[in-house]
Amino acid sequence: MSKVILQDLFYIILLIVLSIPLGIYINQVMMGQKVFLTRMLKPVEGAIYRLMGVRDDEEMAPKKYAFSVIVFSLLGFVFVFAILILQNVLPFNPEHRSSISWDLAFNTAISFVTNTNWQAYSGETTLSYLSQSIALTVQNFLSAAIGIAVLYALIRGFVGKQQSTLGNFWKDITRIILYVLIPLSIILAVILVSQGVVQSLSSYKEVTMLSDGTVQTIPLGPAASQIAIKQLGTNGGGFFGANSAYPFENPTALSNLLQLLSILLIPAALCVSFGKAVKDSKQGRSVYAVMLIIFIVSLAAVSVSEMYTAPSYTGVAVSGNIEGKEIIHGIGTSSLWGTATTAASNGSVNSMHDSYTPLSGMIYLFLMQIGEVVFGGVGSGLYGMLAFVMLTVFIAGLMVGRTPEYLGKKVAPYDMKMVCLIVLTPPLLTLIGTAAAVLHPSVTSWLTNSGAHGFSEILYAFSSMGNNNGSAFGGYSANNIFTNVLGGIIMLLVRYIPILAVIFLAGNLAKKKQVAASEGTLSTVNGMFIGLLLAIILIIGALSFLPSLALGPISDYFTTMK
């Protein structure tokens, strides 16, 4: 256990150390300041604006910013859907993959456009190289950029003083992709290739096994380039069906560490960016602290559960729950990855979550169900957390009979309506999807387990889709028309209802005057506020999901303990 603790401590320290300079850099990029890549990329940036026909100095009102987000995402959906439907007649298809069904294409296109990356298929047996690279990998960049752009629209709402604009959406996503996502992805992809991750356009290879002389097909493809951005952009998904548990996606301890760092790196760095942007680093640190506290407690709970609450077997040398885990990663690293991928809306896995103990499964479920605000998706995690911050400020204001304020802006009823949309949309759609699936007459044929564990499989699937996570618990056969269509609609709504609410919240905040802090202003950077914010997040999550968790993993635990 001591080795696991040291490993986790090393990871957290490394994450914090790397996130600080990256957060400062991201803020410089988004504020239009010169960075070390400016001289090389400025001409490229200008050429992109000319190609798109937009002016980089044009400011957008909230409605125009929101319209741009929706239209851009809609075009992305149509593009991905068309490629998936037509992949059998398109080039770069060496294995001659046929087109996929309309419902799976609908679900997959929405999944990647919304930064969910939920997959009801195995990539190596279903998709062509063109579909994997031009459709899915491109959306990994674009969906991540949208999340950060919307976050900065909200930040401009906080720092703006009686203004009616929120910046330029096209400039925001261009700078994010060009200066942040592409350079980081190139660096990570090159290192992953050096570790043995596949990057090829060759057709699959057949090799003869030395052990018994049988012939095995080895899948290839442009995997490293997709894996790099899937982790950095908290997209998740997998080039291969087994995801990052597959040796061609994650072959070594170093590749595992780098991918683990990539999952949380940008979401953590954005906390630093937020503090710099609002000119009060303590605000960023307080949010960062809340995220770290929930993450560390969750990680400790999962690690202890996997090592000490699993059934023991006579004659087995390895202690703890090793089922569903790769031996090279072990229990400690697998627990760390599972906690990171469900805390962030990443969804990649290096072990099978269905094989974890019921208590660990409950932690993974709850991390998603509180709205993916513990680091969460790039951009989306932080603007979700800021919605909880405003809710906490509002509740604290009610308790003392004072008009709530945050960052010098008074929180009005309209603001709270938008906050409620951000906070309550994910749990509502998650529970509606779960209830609909449970009531479906064919649901038992989609499950590999019955009873409480079977319900956990359904709950996990819709918690993953309903919070734009994308990870799979396993045991639930999701490739059917009902789940593909319902899941696609849920992923769409749970992504864009909060996004629109954030943009209009930002527009309303930007119009307000800045109010000077007084002696009665609630501090949002001290320990008391951090504790109150933690309590609000946990209470909202418990009120929303405790009954369903009692029917699923909690009941599963007591059933297993018999």
N, C-alpha and C positions, 0 to 999 in steps of 0.2 A: 504493500500500500504506500510505503514511503516513496518508492520510485514513481508511482502514479502522481503523488502530490507534487514532487519535484518537477515532473514533466508538465503538469498543469500550470504550476507557478511560472516555469520558464516560458510557456506559451503566452500567458497573460501579460507578463512583463514585456516580452518581445512585441506583442500586439500594441501595448500602450506606447512603447518607445517608437515604433514605426508610424503609429497613427498621428502623432503630434506634427512632425514635419509634413506629412502628406496632407493633413487637415489645413495647415497654413497654406500649402501650395494650392489646394483646391479653391480656397477662398480667394487667393490672388487671381487665379484663372477666372473665376466667376465674377469678380469685381473689375475685370478688364485690366488688371495691372500687368506689367511686364514680368515674364518668367524666363527661365533659361532656354525654353523652347520657342520663345516668341520670334526670334530672328528667323528660325528655320520654318516655322509653321504659319507665320502671319500671311505670307503670300498665298499659301494653300487655303487658309481661312477666307481670305478675300475672294479667291476664285470660287469657292463653294457658295458664298453669298450671291455672286454674280450669276452662277449657274441656277440657283433657286429663284433668282429675281427678287431678292429681299434686300432691304437696307438695314445694316447692322445698328444704325443709330435711331431706328424707329421704335418708339415705346408703345406697348400694348395695354389697353384697358383690360380689366378682368374678363369680360365677355369674349374679347378677341383672343386673349391668351387661352381661355378654355376651349374656344372653337378650334384653335390651331391644334391643341392637344388631341381633341376628338377626331378631327379630320385626318391628322397624321397617323393616328392609331388605326382608324378605319381603313386607310390605304394600305397600311401594313398588314392588316387582317386579310384583305382581298388578295394581296400579293402572295402571302404564305399559303392561303387556301388554294389559290390557283396552281401553285407549284406542286403542292401535295397531290392534288387531283390529277395533274397532268404529268407527274414524274415519269410515267412509263414511256412517254414520247419525247421527253427532254433529254439533253446530253448528260454526260458524267454520271452514267448509271451502269457501271461495269458488271454488276450482278443482276441486271435486268429486273429490277424491282417493279412490280405492277403498281398502278395507282391505288390509293387507299380509299376506304369507304367515305362517303360524304360526312357521316356523323363523326368519324374519327378525325377527319381533316378539319371539321368545324371546331372540335374540341382542342386539337393540337394548335391550330392557328390562334385561337383565342388565348390558349395557355401561354404561348411564347410572346404574344403581343402584350399581355398583361403582366409579364415578369413572373408568372407562376411556374411555368415549365413542368406542369403535371404531364405525365406520359402514360398512356394506356397501351404501349407497344414496346417492343425491343428494337432499338435503332438499327442494329446490324442485320436484322432479318426483315425490316419493313421499309426503310428509307434509302434513297439514292444519295450519292455524295453531293449532288446539287441541292437536294432538299436539306441535307444536314448543314451545308455551308452557306449557300445563298439565302435560304429561307430562315432556318433556325438560328444560325450563328449571328447573322445580321440583326435579327430581332433581339438577340441577347444584348447587343450594343444599344439599340434604339430604346428598348423598354427601360434599361437601366438609366439612360440619359434623361428620359422623361421624368423618372422619379426624382432625380437630383434637380432638374429644372423646376419642378413644382415646389420642391423644398425651398429653393431660392426665391421663388415668387412669394412664398409665405414670409421668408426672412425680410424681403423688401417691404412687405406689409408692416412688419414690426418697426423697421427703421425709417420708413417713409413718414413724411410730415405733410399732411393735407395735400396729398397727391392722388391722381386718378389712374396711374399706370403701374405696371408690375415688371417692366422689363420687356425683352423680346424673346419669345419662345424659340424662334429659329436660331438666334444667336446663342442662346443658352445651350441647346442640345449640340450645336456644332462645336462649341468650345469644350464641352464636357467630353465628347467623343474624341476630338482631335488632340486635346492637351492632356487628358487624364486616362480615359479607357484604352485607347489604342496603344500608347507607350507602355502602360503597365502590362497589357495583354501580350505585347511582343516580348517583353522581358520574361514574363512567366512562361509563355509558350516555348521559347528557346530553352529555358532551363528544364522544362518538362520533357522536351525531346531528348535532352542530354541524359535524362534518367530512364529513357526507354519508352516513353509515351508515343503512341503511333501518330505519324503525320505523313500520309501517303495518298496518292491518287491511283495506285495500282489496284488491280482486282484482288480478290481474296486468294490466299495461297493454300495449297494442299500439301501437307507434310506427313511423312511416315513416322509413326511413333517408334522409338527405340525399344520400348518395353514389350510390346506385343505385335508390332508390325502393322497395326491398323492405320488407316488414313484419316487425318483430322483436318478440317477446314479452319484456317486462321483468318478471322476478319480483320481487315485493314481500313484505312480511310483517313481523312483530314481531321483527326481527333484532337490533337494538342491545341490547335487554334480555337476550337470550340470549348474545350475544357478550361482554358485560361479565362475566357470572358464569362463562362458560366459561373465560375467561382467569384471572380472580381465583381461581377454585376449582380451578385446574389440571385442569379437565375436558377441554378441547379439543373435538374435534368441530367441526362447522360447520353453520350455518344453511343455507348453500348448498354444493353439491357440491365446488366448487373451494376451499372453506374461506377462509382469510385471504389467499389469492392473488386472490380475487374482489373487484372494486372496490366492490361494495355492502357487503362486510364490512370492507374495509380500504382506503379510497380515497386516503389522503394519508400523507405522511411522519410527521405528528404522530400520526395514528391508529395507524400502525405502531409508533412509539416507545412510546405509551401501552399498547398491547396487549403489546408485548415486556416492558415493566416489570411489567405485571400478572401475567405468567406466573410470574415468580420472586419477586414482592414478598412475598406471604404466607409461602411456604416459607422465604425468607431471614429474614423478621421473626420467625418461630417459633424460630430459633436464638437470637435476642436474648431472646425470651420464656422459653425454656428456662433460660438463664443467670439471669434474674431470678427464676424460679420456684424454682430450687434454691439461690438466694442465693449464687451464685458465677458472676459474669459471665464469668470466664475459661473456664469449661466450655463456655458457649455460643460464645465466640469461637474456641475450638480446633476445635469442630465446624464452625463457619462457615468457618474457614480451610481445612479439608480440602475442603469443598465448593467453595470458590472456586478452590483450586489445580487440582483436577480439571477444573473448568469452564473456567478460563483456558487450560490446556494443550490441552484438547479444541478450544476455539474457535480457538486459534492453528493447530492442525493442520488443521482444516477450511478455514480461510481461506487458508492457504498452498497446500493441495491444490487448492482451486478456482481459485486465481489462477495457479498455476505448473505444475501437472501435467496440466492439460487439453490435449488435442490442439490445435495451432494450425492455422489455415486461411489460405491465401493470399487476400489481398484483403479480409479481415475486419478492420475497424478496432478492434473491441473485443477486448481480450486477456482470457484466462481462460475458464472454463466458464460461459457464460451460458445454456446450454440449461435449460429448465424454470424459469427465474427471471423475475420481473417486472422490466422495465427500470427502473421508478420505485424499486424497492428495491435493485437491483444485487447484485453478488456478496457484498460485505461484509455488508450488512444481512440478506441471505438466509442467509448462513452463521451469523450471530449468532442469528437466529430458529431455524434448524434445531438448533443446539446447545442453545439454551434449552429448546425444546419436547421434546427427547429427554432432556435432563438432568432436567427436571421431568417428571412424568407427565402432561403437558399434551396433546400429540397434535395441536394445531392446526398448520397449515403455511402459509407464505406463498410457498412454491416447491415444486416436485415432487422429492421425495427420490430417486426412481428415476433422475433425470437427473444426480445428483451423481457425482463421481468415485468409484471403488471404495474409495479410502482414506477419503474423507469418509463414505461409507456405512458403513464398518467402525466409525468413531468413533461414529456415531449408534446403530448396533447395540449397541456395547459400553456406551454410556451407559445404555441401557435394561437391558442384561443384567446389570449389576452390582447390579440390584435397585431402580433409581430412587432412589438415595440421594444423588445430587448435587442438592441442594435437593428434588427429587422432588415427590410430591403433597403437598397441604396436610395436614400432620400425618403422613401415611404415610411421607413421605420422611425426616422426622426420626426417627420411631420405628424405621425401618429402619436409619438410620445409627447410632442408639444401640445397636441389636443388634450392629452391627459393632464399636462401641466396647467392648461387654462381651466380645465374642469376642476382641478384641485384648488386653484386660486379662487374660482367662483364659489366653491363650497366653503372655503375658509372665510371669504367675504361675507357669506350668509351667516356664518357662526358668530361673527363679531359685529354684524350690522353695518358694514362698510362697503362702498362700491368697489368691486374687485378691480385690480390693475395688474398688468403684466408687461414688463419692459416699457413702462411709461404710457401704455394704452389702456384706457378703461374698457372692461369687458362688458358688453351690452347684450340684451336678449338675442339679437340677430346673431352675434358671435357664438352664443351658446347653442343656438339651433344648428349652426354649421358644425360645431364641436360634437354635438350629439350624433349627427349624421356620420362623422368620422369614426366615433367610438363604437356606435351601436350597429352599424351596417354589417360588419363582419360576423358578430355572434348571431344576429338575426338570420342571416342567410345560411350560416353553418347549420343552425338548428333546423331550419326549414328543409334544407337538403337532406339532412340525416333522417328527419321524420318521414319525408317522402320516400326515401330508399327503404326504410324499415317497413313501410306499408305496401311496398310493391310486391305483387304476388310471386315474382320470380327471384326475390332476393336470396332465398336459401340456396338456390342453384349457383349463385355468384360467390358464395362463401366457402372457404375450406374448413372453417370452424363454426361451431354452434355456440349457443349460450352467451355468456358475458364476453368471451373473447371474440366471438363473431360480431357482437354489437360494437366492440372496440374497433374492429376492422372497418366497419361502416363509418363510425364516428371519426376515426382518423382520416379516412378518405375525404370526407366533406369538410373536416377542419382544415385539411391541407389545401383543398380547392377554395374554401371559403375565407382563407386568410392569405391567399397568393403565395403559399409555401411551395407546394409541388412534391414534397417527399411522399413516399408510399410506405404504409405500414406492412403491406403484403396481405395475402389471403383473401383479398376482395377483387374479383374479376371485373375490372372497370370498363373493358372494351365492349360495351353494349349501347344500343341507341339511347336508352333511358339515361344512363350515367353520362355519356358523352354530351348529350344535349343539355340536360339539367346542369351538369358540372360546368359546361361552357358558359351558360347564362350566369351562373353564380360567380364564376371567375371574372366575367365581364362587369357585373354590377358591383362586386366588392372592390374592384380596382378603380372604377371611374366615378362612382358616387362619392367616395371620399376625396378623390382628386378634384372634382368639381367643387365640393364643399371647401377644400383647402384654398382653392383659387379665389372663390368668392369671399371667404373669410379674410384672405390676404387683402383683397380689394377694399373691404370694409375697414380693416385696420389701417390701411394706408391713408384713408381719407381723414383719419382722426388726428387731433393735435397731440403732441407729446406732453404728458403731464409730469411735472417734476415730482420726484419721490419726497415724501414727508415722513415724520416720525410714525405715523399710523400705517405706512405702506408695508405690506407683508413682504418680508425677505424671502426670495426664492432661491437662495444659495446656501442657506444654513442647514444644519442637521435636522432641525425640526421639520422644515419643509420637505426635505428628502424622505423622512419617515412618513409624512402625511401623503406624499405622492406615491410611495410604495404601497401604503394602505389602500388608497383609492384604486390603484391598478389591480391589486389582488382582490379587493371586494367586488369590483365590477366583473372580473373574471369568474369569481366564485359564484356570485349571484346568477350569472348567465349559464354556467356549465356544471355546477356541482351536481345537480340531479342526473345529468347525462354521464358524468364521470362515475357516479355511484352505480349506475346500471352497467357501466363498462369495466374499466380497469380496477376500480375498487372491489366490485363483486368478483371479478376475475382473480384478484389477489386472495380473497377469502376462500374461493373455490379451490384454488391451487394449493392453499395451505392445509386442506383437509387431509 
